[in-house]
Amino acid sequence: MGGRSRTRWAAVALGVTGLLCAVLGAVMIVVVPSLIRQQVLKNVRIDPSSLSFSMWKEIPVPFYLSVYFFEVLNPEEILKGGKPEVQERGPYVYREFRHKINITFNNNDTVSFREHRSFQFQPAKSQGSESDYIVLPNILVLGAAMMMENRPMSLKLMMTLAFSTLGERAFMNRTVGEIMWGYDDPLVNLINKYFPHMLPLKGKFGLFAEMNNSDSGVFTVFTGVKDFSRIHLVDKWNGLSKVNFWHSDQCNMINGTSGQMWAPFMNPESSLEFYSPEACRSMKLIYQEPGMFEGIPTYRFVAPKTLFANGSVYPPNEGFCPCLESGIQNVSTCRFGAPLFLSHPHFLNADPVLAEAVAGLHPDPEEHSLFLDVHPVTGIPMNCSVKLQLSIYVKSIKGIGQTGKIQPVVLPLMWFGESGAMEGKPLQTFYTQLVLMPKVMHYAQYALLALGGALLLVPIIYQAQSQDKCYLFWSGSKKGSKDKEAIQAYSESLMTPPPSVVLQEARL
């Protein structure tokens, strides 16, 4: 009797435990998504108390700048009207260091900052050294010649004389270090002397001279502390709500973020929009596919084929014109009138005539496309590779002898890729706190619900078995009493003589 009681109480205890587990699992299914959302919102906003603030302040991801130059193989033939022939040289790889300075929190839920950048050459990752000599178009000479195209002939002749006196030619042979970080050019000194406001340069001229140990201006972005719907969006750049480089309000708008973090809780309909000071415009990347990076789910965003399309192919880009062939963007208005163009490397996604006009170009989607892999729950990039090409439009300018008989052509100068991937301790911390823990909680709620359901079956099964035993005992007792009655009746029948025998005895 005691054993049966203990079994009954054990079944009841398991049932109560199962009920609690089931209730807890059901509550977690309802509450956990909300808790995870609140934690994400708390930790991705720009606030010193948030988990991602240190990551935002000083990017822990090692960034690398890989530069490829298009060396001109036949400069003399080009001056005679021949087809340009180039050869890709590189990569020349630099470690890029970024950290934010002058961080100021404002009263309107925004924060202002500058992002300081510096570069360090990486010989082990490079195919060559900074002392390598490379033949490239002379941007100062050819750019100035294009800018003088519609000027009086007398000014052109004076420029030709100045170029000859200074020893300036249409093509130059300089080292990678000089091309990147600057060299003393007598033409720059001459222009600054007689036209002091024509050039922004006061010293050396180089393609990346203004980027090293400098910043890309003052960004003011929304922190998301008071109004989360605007988190990371740019409010102003250098105090401007829009730029004035282009010919339409839409093209001049400063849209998106500063290009480092985006709003969380993305879906395949989301896009990545950011303002690039180097491109002088806002850019939008579109969703391509889901993926995984070191166990972390990501969304891959890529550039649409219309990113650098001209106005005739993609009407919203009409404001970036005057344009040439589709696939290259004229950035002369934000590069002091120099005929420079931005595009994908090797004129990828551009009108085929551009690549066909220059021998040695081989556009490859696998090698020359840009992408960003972003964790959709937090909006933080895990892996990225942004690739762009800088080209110059050149042609013979009547009156300027240095341009010879150059046929009109968009001549590529170089292309570069900025790449970075989260790794090491920051990656492990991110995975543990923002991927692993939510995943554990997600599975735990269903495990508790299943366990609770299983435990709730214990008292039900016990009760059913108890009822079966009672029924079997009751039916067995009834069957025994019936058997006894049958045996007794049979015995009585044996002791009672048949009627025929009694009659026979009476006759005798």
Secondary structure, DSSP 4 states (H G I P E B T S, - for coil): -HHHHHHHHHHHHHHHHHHHHHHHHHHHHHHHHHHHHHHHHHHHSS-TTSTTHHHHHS--S-EEEEEEEEEES-HHHHHTTPPPBEEEEEEEEEEEEEEEEEEEE-TTSEEEEEEEEEEEE-GGG-SS-TT-EEEEE-HHHHHHHHHTTTS-HHHHHHHHHHHHHHT--SEEEEEHHHHHH-B--HHHHHHHHHSTTT-S-SS-B-TTTTTTTB-S-EEEEE-SSS-GGGTTBEEEETTBSB--SSSSHHHHB--SBSSS---SS--TT-EEEEEETTTTEEEEEEEEEEEEETTEEEEEEE--TTTT--TTTSGGGGGG-S--STTEEE-GGGTTT--EEEESGGGTTS-HHHHHTSBT----HHHH--EEEEETTTTEEEEEEEEEEEEEEE---TT-GGGTTPPPEEEEEEEEEEEEE--HHHHHHHHIIIIIHHHHHHHHHHHHHHHHHHHHHHHHHHHHHHHHHHHHHHHHHHHHHHHHHHHHHHHHHHHSPPHHHHHHHHH-
